[in-house]
Amino acid sequence: MANTLLVAGTASHVGKSTVAAGLCRYLADRGVSVAPFKAQNMSNNARATPGGEVGVSQYVQARAAGVAPSTDHNPVLLKPRGDGESQLILDGDAVGHFEARGYYDEHWEDALETARAAHDRLAQSHDVIVAEGAGSIAEINLHDRDLANIETARFADADILLVADIERGGVFASLVGTLELVPDDIRKQVAGAVITKFRGDQSLLDPGIDAFEDRTGVPVLGVLPHDDPGLPEEDSVALPSVGERSVIGDDDGVPEAESVTVAVPRLPRISNFTDLQPLAHEPGVRVAYVPPDDALDDADAVVLPGSKNTVDDLLALTDAGFGDRLRAFDGPVVGLCGGYQMLGDEITNAAIEGTGDADRVEGLGLLPVTTEFSESKTVEHVERTLDGVGPLSGASGTVEGYEIHMGDSKLTGAAARPFDSDGAATGSVLGTYLHDLFVNDTAKNAFVRNTFESAGIALPAASERADDDPYERASGLITDHVDLGPLGLPER
């Protein structure tokens, strides 16, 4: 049976996913058979595997570990859809929508058994399991039902690596407080701590580390510098609030006058926004998340992202007047998955997904498409033949990605099919169900080229961004800055 290391945190967004991915690649590079695991994840950034949906972080960690992503890596997935409800995914399959109390009252035991069984299967075929916790391991109100942290530590008999973020201050209080609040048996399993997102002179931190170790007996095994290896974000904590604007990709050294801006409406229920990250890594491209009521005056292109609740997000855009501004916009427009559905003329059977009881909802009207919702859900990895039109004109060849959606979209008027039988395009507007579209260089390069051309700006010659492997960068953080000896990980 495998040894399990649980990467637990003092809070959300402290760097657990990156540390876990780095450990997976570190061990895989040394010939150790390693698998990622997160018993329960809450994220709308999901990926398709042959068995169904998993959270993006476990998909990424599996790639780092050199194994095929599987639902065993994330057996329980909760996808928030608004109004306190989440869609429950067990072993990759959607079970239903539940409020928190309904989930714990009706499905907690099923989720626990699903997670245990998945861990057992991984443990029979790997040397090490790198498990990732969720949020904080010190949520004392949840200790009797904390599947990703407390229950995993117990049923896996895991050593625990505690991760704390120094960026916002109070790192030692977070570490000490967490150790004070975890159950006694869990406290005994803590093998060490790692401090993340540090800037500056580490010698100034050393007295605090010494005092912490003296007080708790827990060694600080490393201090990771503030370095983003470029792995996909797990959830919307990294995004601005719905009413705020945020720009990414403006750190490449390209002057603003020589750059273009891709506006992305910050949907209240946005999902799979990792689709936009490849664009933000292109020289001279700024991805601006904008409030739904924001003007598009400084935008050179618009991408409508996916949504966990297309109907309600469409209504939010309509109420904010976004449709009127988008119809007046003359640059490239792309809709991805839920964004594609919104660009159409209408959505029928809308009450299946929306929180209201309306059967029909009017779309933004930029594509001659009608979407009909049904209870069935498409989850699959796909390959498509791209015949570039509209925002992707000039591109051709095979592209691949994944589909995760409810509903089927049909053409109701004249439009091109950019991907075999998928999608629709007219003029400068294109919609598709294909997630990871811009991971494909042929599609990404065409979109970027056409956006610069539409804006009347020359393409930048080069980028100052690092283009090395993000998995290796994450591994390098571990290799260079963490003493792995106390964790008892195998060396080969």
RATACOR-V898410 format. One record per residue. N is the residue number from 1. SS is DSSP state (hx for helix, st for strand, lp for the rest). PHI is phi in radians with two decimals (NA if undefined). D_FIRST is the distance of its C-alpha to the first C-alpha in whole Angstrom. Layout:
((N & SS & PHI & D_FIRST) (N & SS & PHI & D_FIRST))
//
This chain:
((1 & lp & NA & 0) (2 & lp & -1.29 & 4) (3 & st & -1.40 & 7) (4 & st & -2.02 & 9) (5 & st & -1.98 & 13) (6 & st & -1.67 & 16) (7 & st & -1.56 & 19) (8 & st & -1.85 & 21) (9 & st & -2.13 & 25) (10 & lp & -1.44 & 28) (11 & lp & -2.90 & 30) (12 & lp & -1.28 & 30) (13 & lp & 1.09 & 31) (14 & lp & -1.67 & 30) (15 & lp & 1.96 & 28) (16 & hx & -1.03 & 24) (17 & hx & -1.09 & 24) (18 & hx & -1.19 & 25) (19 & hx & -1.09 & 23) (20 & hx & -1.11 & 20) (21 & hx & -1.11 & 21) (22 & hx & -1.09 & 22) (23 & hx & -1.16 & 19) (24 & hx & -1.07 & 17) (25 & hx & -1.21 & 20) (26 & hx & -0.97 & 20) (27 & hx & -1.23 & 17) (28 & hx & -1.07 & 18) (29 & hx & -1.12 & 21) (30 & lp & -1.76 & 19) (31 & lp & 1.41 & 17) (32 & lp & -1.50 & 14) (33 & lp & -1.36 & 12) (34 & st & -2.27 & 12) (35 & st & -2.39 & 13) (36 & st & -1.43 & 15) (37 & st & -2.80 & 15) (38 & lp & -2.44 & 18) (39 & lp & -1.01 & 18) (40 & st & -2.46 & 21) (41 & st & -2.10 & 24) (42 & st & -2.11 & 28) (43 & lp & -2.85 & 29) (44 & lp & -1.70 & 32) (45 & lp & -1.65 & 31) (46 & st & -1.94 & 29) (47 & st & -2.33 & 28) (48 & st & -1.63 & 28) (49 & st & -2.11 & 25) (50 & lp & -0.98 & 25) (51 & lp & -1.69 & 24) (52 & st & 2.38 & 26) (53 & st & -1.55 & 26) (54 & st & -2.42 & 24) (55 & st & -1.15 & 25) (56 & hx & -1.07 & 26) (57 & hx & -1.13 & 24) (58 & hx & -1.27 & 21) (59 & hx & -1.08 & 23) (60 & hx & -1.12 & 24) (61 & hx & -1.16 & 20) (62 & hx & -1.12 & 19) (63 & hx & -1.07 & 22) (64 & hx & -1.12 & 21) (65 & hx & -1.42 & 18) (66 & lp & 1.33 & 19) (67 & lp & -2.12 & 18) (68 & lp & -1.22 & 20) (69 & lp & -0.99 & 20) (70 & lp & -2.49 & 19) (71 & hx & -1.13 & 19) (72 & hx & -1.08 & 16) (73 & hx & -1.29 & 16) (74 & hx & -2.62 & 19) (75 & lp & -1.24 & 19) (76 & st & -2.18 & 22) (77 & st & -2.22 & 25) (78 & st & -1.93 & 28) (79 & st & -2.00 & 31) (80 & st & -1.06 & 34) (81 & st & -2.20 & 37) (82 & st & 1.72 & 40) (83 & lp & 0.96 & 42) (84 & lp & 1.33 & 38) (85 & st & -1.83 & 37) (86 & st & -2.38 & 34) (87 & st & -1.45 & 32) (88 & st & -1.67 & 29) (89 & st & -2.00 & 27) (90 & st & -2.01 & 24) (91 & lp & 0.89 & 21) (92 & lp & 1.54 & 24) (93 & st & -1.89 & 27) (94 & st & -1.27 & 30) (95 & st & -1.67 & 30) (96 & st & 2.78 & 33) (97 & st & -1.88 & 35) (98 & st & -2.50 & 35) (99 & st & -1.32 & 36) (100 & hx & -0.98 & 33) (101 & hx & -1.14 & 35) (102 & hx & -1.12 & 34) (103 & hx & -1.08 & 31) (104 & hx & -1.21 & 30) (105 & hx & -1.31 & 32) (106 & hx & -1.84 & 31) (107 & lp & -2.27 & 28) (108 & hx & -1.06 & 26) (109 & hx & -1.12 & 24) (110 & hx & -1.09 & 23) (111 & hx & -1.13 & 22) (112 & hx & -1.08 & 20) (113 & hx & -1.17 & 18) (114 & hx & -1.08 & 18) (115 & hx & -1.18 & 16) (116 & hx & -1.05 & 14) (117 & hx & -1.13 & 13) (118 & hx & -1.13 & 13) (119 & hx & -1.09 & 10) (120 & hx & -1.06 & 8) (121 & hx & -1.11 & 10) (122 & hx & -1.14 & 9) (123 & hx & -1.16 & 5) (124 & lp & -1.38 & 5) (125 & lp & -2.19 & 8) (126 & lp & -2.41 & 8) (127 & lp & -1.41 & 7) (128 & st & -2.36 & 9) (129 & st & -2.00 & 10) (130 & st & -1.71 & 13) (131 & st & -1.64 & 15) (132 & st & -1.94 & 18) (133 & lp & -1.37 & 20) (134 & lp & -2.29 & 24) (135 & lp & 0.99 & 27) (136 & lp & -1.84 & 27) (137 & lp & -1.37 & 25) (138 & lp & -1.86 & 28) (139 & lp & -1.39 & 29) (140 & hx & -1.15 & 30) (141 & hx & -1.31 & 32) (142 & hx & -2.04 & 29) (143 & lp & -1.09 & 26) (144 & lp & -1.50 & 26) (145 & lp & -2.65 & 25) (146 & lp & -1.64 & 23) (147 & hx & -1.21 & 21) (148 & hx & -1.31 & 20) (149 & hx & -1.94 & 20) (150 & hx & -1.13 & 20) (151 & hx & -1.13 & 18) (152 & hx & -1.08 & 15) (153 & hx & -1.00 & 15) (154 & hx & -1.40 & 15) (155 & hx & -1.28 & 13) (156 & lp & -1.69 & 10) (157 & lp & 0.83 & 11) (158 & lp & -1.50 & 12) (159 & st & -1.26 & 14) (160 & st & -2.05 & 17) (161 & st & -1.85 & 20) (162 & st & -1.57 & 23) (163 & st & -1.94 & 25) (164 & st & -2.33 & 29) (165 & st & -1.77 & 32) (166 & lp & -1.58 & 35) (167 & lp & -1.03 & 37) (168 & lp & -1.66 & 39) (169 & lp & 1.48 & 39) (170 & lp & 1.27 & 38) (171 & hx & -1.15 & 35) (172 & hx & -1.27 & 35) (173 & hx & -1.10 & 36) (174 & hx & -1.11 & 33) (175 & hx & -1.15 & 30) (176 & hx & -1.11 & 32) (177 & hx & -1.09 & 33) (178 & hx & -1.11 & 29) (179 & hx & -1.10 & 28) (180 & hx & -1.20 & 31) (181 & hx & -1.69 & 30) (182 & lp & -1.28 & 26) (183 & lp & -1.01 & 25) (184 & hx & -1.02 & 25) (185 & hx & -1.18 & 21) (186 & hx & -1.25 & 20) (187 & hx & -1.00 & 23) (188 & lp & -1.22 & 21) (189 & lp & -1.56 & 18) (190 & st & -1.28 & 20) (191 & st & -1.62 & 20) (192 & st & 3.07 & 23) (193 & st & -2.30 & 25) (194 & st & -2.27 & 26) (195 & st & -1.77 & 30) (196 & st & -1.97 & 31) (197 & st & 1.06 & 34) (198 & st & -1.54 & 36) (199 & lp & -2.14 & 39) (200 & lp & 1.81 & 42) (201 & lp & -1.56 & 42) (202 & lp & -1.18 & 38) (203 & hx & -1.05 & 41) (204 & hx & -1.27 & 42) (205 & hx & -1.58 & 39) (206 & hx & -1.00 & 38) (207 & hx & -1.06 & 40) (208 & hx & -1.17 & 38) (209 & hx & -1.09 & 34) (210 & hx & -1.04 & 36) (211 & hx & -1.14 & 37) (212 & hx & -1.11 & 34) (213 & hx & -1.15 & 32) (214 & hx & -1.13 & 34) (215 & hx & -1.26 & 34) (216 & hx & -1.92 & 31) (217 & lp & 1.32 & 29) (218 & lp & -1.69 & 26) (219 & lp & -1.33 & 27) (220 & st & -1.51 & 28) (221 & st & -1.50 & 26) (222 & st & -3.13 & 28) (223 & st & -2.21 & 31) (224 & st & -1.60 & 31) (225 & st & -1.21 & 34) (226 & lp & -1.26 & 35) (227 & lp & -2.52 & 34) (228 & lp & -1.70 & 33) (229 & lp & -1.26 & 32) (230 & lp & 1.65 & 33) (231 & lp & -1.30 & 30) (232 & lp & -1.06 & 31) (233 & lp & -1.27 & 31) (234 & lp & -1.43 & 29) (235 & lp & -2.58 & 32) (236 & hx & -1.37 & 35) (237 & hx & -1.02 & 35) (238 & hx & -1.36 & 36) (239 & lp & -1.67 & 39) (240 & lp & -1.21 & 43) (241 & lp & -1.13 & 44) (242 & lp & -0.98 & 46) (243 & lp & -1.59 & 49) (244 & lp & -1.98 & 48) (245 & lp & -1.95 & 48) (246 & st & -2.56 & 46) (247 & st & -2.11 & 46) (248 & st & -2.11 & 43) (249 & lp & 1.66 & 44) (250 & lp & -1.68 & 47) (251 & lp & -1.96 & 46) (252 & lp & -1.73 & 46) (253 & lp & 1.44 & 50) (254 & lp & -1.45 & 52) (255 & lp & -1.02 & 55) (256 & hx & -1.01 & 55) (257 & hx & -1.14 & 58) (258 & hx & -1.87 & 56) (259 & lp & -2.05 & 53) (260 & st & -2.13 & 52) (261 & st & -2.05 & 51) (262 & st & -1.75 & 49) (263 & st & -1.47 & 49) (264 & st & -2.22 & 46) (265 & st & -1.09 & 47) (266 & lp & -1.37 & 45) (267 & lp & -1.16 & 44) (268 & lp & -1.04 & 43) (269 & lp & -2.09 & 40) (270 & st & -1.00 & 39) (271 & st & -2.45 & 36) (272 & lp & 0.87 & 35) (273 & hx & -1.24 & 37) (274 & hx & -1.09 & 35) (275 & hx & -0.99 & 37) (276 & hx & -1.55 & 39) (277 & hx & -1.06 & 38) (278 & hx & -1.04 & 38) (279 & hx & -1.18 & 42) (280 & hx & -1.16 & 42) (281 & lp & -1.60 & 41) (282 & lp & -1.48 & 44) (283 & lp & -1.05 & 47) (284 & lp & 1.44 & 49) (285 & st & -1.84 & 48) (286 & st & -1.92 & 47) (287 & st & -1.75 & 45) (288 & st & -1.91 & 47) (289 & st & -1.40 & 46) (290 & st & -2.14 & 49) (291 & lp & -1.07 & 50) (292 & lp & -1.00 & 51) (293 & lp & -1.67 & 54) (294 & lp & -1.36 & 54) (295 & lp & -1.28 & 57) (296 & lp & -1.89 & 56) (297 & lp & -1.09 & 59) (298 & lp & -1.73 & 57) (299 & lp & -1.56 & 54) (300 & lp & -1.81 & 54) (301 & st & -2.69 & 52) (302 & st & -2.31 & 50) (303 & st & -2.15 & 46) (304 & st & -1.59 & 46) (305 & lp & -1.47 & 42) (306 & st & -1.26 & 40) (307 & st & -2.52 & 40) (308 & lp & -1.30 & 38) (309 & lp & -2.48 & 41) (310 & hx & -1.01 & 43) (311 & hx & -1.10 & 46) (312 & hx & -1.19 & 46) (313 & hx & -1.21 & 46) (314 & hx & -1.09 & 49) (315 & hx & -1.11 & 51) (316 & hx & -1.12 & 50) (317 & hx & -1.15 & 51) (318 & hx & -1.11 & 54) (319 & hx & -1.07 & 55) (320 & lp & -1.49 & 55) (321 & lp & 1.34 & 57) (322 & hx & -1.16 & 55) (323 & hx & -1.06 & 56) (324 & hx & -1.08 & 59) (325 & hx & -1.21 & 58) (326 & hx & -1.21 & 56) (327 & hx & -1.17 & 59) (328 & lp & -1.53 & 61) (329 & lp & -1.40 & 59) (330 & lp & -1.99 & 59) (331 & lp & -1.70 & 56) (332 & st & -1.09 & 53) (333 & st & -2.29 & 51) (334 & st & -2.24 & 48) (335 & st & -1.99 & 46) (336 & st & -1.94 & 42) (337 & lp & 0.99 & 41) (338 & hx & -1.00 & 42) (339 & hx & -1.10 & 45) (340 & hx & -1.11 & 46) (341 & hx & -1.06 & 46) (342 & hx & -1.15 & 48) (343 & hx & -1.23 & 51) (344 & lp & -1.33 & 52) (345 & lp & -1.39 & 55) (346 & st & -2.83 & 53) (347 & st & -2.14 & 50) (348 & st & -1.90 & 50) (349 & lp & 0.96 & 48) (350 & hx & -1.12 & 48) (351 & hx & -1.15 & 47) (352 & hx & -1.07 & 44) (353 & lp & -1.90 & 42) (354 & lp & -1.27 & 45) (355 & lp & -1.52 & 45) (356 & lp & -1.64 & 49) (357 & lp & -2.04 & 51) (358 & lp & -1.21 & 52) (359 & lp & -1.52 & 52) (360 & st & -2.28 & 53) (361 & st & -2.23 & 53) (362 & st & -1.30 & 55) (363 & lp & -1.49 & 53) (364 & lp & -1.37 & 54) (365 & lp & 1.34 & 56) (366 & lp & -1.68 & 55) (367 & lp & -2.33 & 54) (368 & lp & -1.37 & 56) (369 & st & -2.38 & 52) (370 & st & -2.08 & 52) (371 & st & -1.92 & 48) (372 & st & -1.97 & 47) (373 & st & -1.42 & 44) (374 & st & -2.51 & 43) (375 & st & -1.27 & 40) (376 & st & -1.29 & 38) (377 & st & -2.26 & 35) (378 & st & -1.61 & 35) (379 & st & -2.41 & 32) (380 & st & -2.84 & 31) (381 & st & -1.47 & 31) (382 & st & -2.37 & 35) (383 & st & -2.09 & 37) (384 & st & -2.29 & 40) (385 & st & -1.65 & 44) (386 & st & -1.55 & 45) (387 & st & -2.03 & 49) (388 & lp & -1.07 & 50) (389 & lp & -2.41 & 53) (390 & hx & 0.96 & 54) (391 & hx & -1.07 & 51) (392 & hx & -1.90 & 49) (393 & lp & -1.04 & 53) (394 & lp & 1.65 & 52) (395 & lp & -1.75 & 49) (396 & st & -2.76 & 48) (397 & st & 2.14 & 45) (398 & st & -1.54 & 41) (399 & st & -2.18 & 39) (400 & st & -2.39 & 36) (401 & st & -3.10 & 34) (402 & st & -2.60 & 33) (403 & st & -2.09 & 35) (404 & st & -2.44 & 34) (405 & st & -2.83 & 37) (406 & st & -1.83 & 39) (407 & st & 1.72 & 42) (408 & st & -2.25 & 44) (409 & st & -1.88 & 47) (410 & st & -2.16 & 50) (411 & st & -1.23 & 53) (412 & lp & -2.10 & 56) (413 & lp & -2.78 & 58) (414 & lp & -1.29 & 59) (415 & lp & -2.83 & 56) (416 & st & -1.43 & 54) (417 & lp & -1.81 & 50) (418 & lp & -1.30 & 48) (419 & st & -2.28 & 45) (420 & lp & 0.83 & 46) (421 & lp & -1.68 & 46) (422 & st & -1.82 & 45) (423 & lp & 1.46 & 46) (424 & st & -2.68 & 50) (425 & st & -2.59 & 52) (426 & st & -2.45 & 56) (427 & lp & 1.03 & 58) (428 & lp & -1.78 & 55) (429 & st & -2.04 & 53) (430 & st & -2.49 & 50) (431 & st & -2.30 & 47) (432 & st & -2.73 & 44) (433 & lp & -1.50 & 40) (434 & lp & -1.40 & 39) (435 & st & -1.29 & 36) (436 & lp & 1.19 & 35) (437 & hx & -0.94 & 39) (438 & hx & -1.46 & 40) (439 & hx & -1.23 & 37) (440 & lp & -1.38 & 39) (441 & hx & -1.02 & 41) (442 & hx & -1.10 & 44) (443 & hx & -1.31 & 44) (444 & hx & -1.06 & 43) (445 & hx & -1.12 & 46) (446 & hx & -1.15 & 49) (447 & hx & -1.09 & 48) (448 & hx & -1.12 & 49) (449 & hx & -1.05 & 52) (450 & hx & -1.19 & 53) (451 & hx & -1.17 & 53) (452 & hx & -1.08 & 54) (453 & hx & -1.12 & 57) (454 & hx & -1.09 & 58) (455 & hx & -1.43 & 58) (456 & lp & 1.27 & 60) (457 & lp & -2.12 & 58) (458 & lp & -1.27 & 57) (459 & lp & -1.10 & 54) (460 & lp & -1.09 & 53) (461 & lp & -1.36 & 52) (462 & lp & -2.71 & 49) (463 & lp & -2.04 & 46) (464 & lp & -1.65 & 45) (465 & lp & -1.33 & 42) (466 & lp & -1.23 & 39) (467 & lp & -2.02 & 38) (468 & lp & -1.38 & 35) (469 & lp & -1.14 & 31) (470 & hx & -1.11 & 30) (471 & hx & -1.16 & 26) (472 & hx & -1.20 & 27) (473 & hx & -1.12 & 29) (474 & hx & -1.12 & 27) (475 & hx & -1.11 & 25) (476 & hx & -1.09 & 28) (477 & hx & -1.04 & 28) (478 & hx & -1.18 & 25) (479 & hx & -1.04 & 25) (480 & hx & -1.45 & 29) (481 & hx & -2.26 & 29) (482 & st & -2.18 & 25) (483 & lp & -1.51 & 24) (484 & lp & -1.51 & 21) (485 & hx & -0.94 & 20) (486 & hx & -1.12 & 20) (487 & hx & -1.47 & 17) (488 & lp & 1.17 & 15) (489 & lp & -1.33 & 14) (490 & lp & -1.21 & 13) (491 & lp & -2.00 & 17) (492 & lp & -2.38 & 18))
//
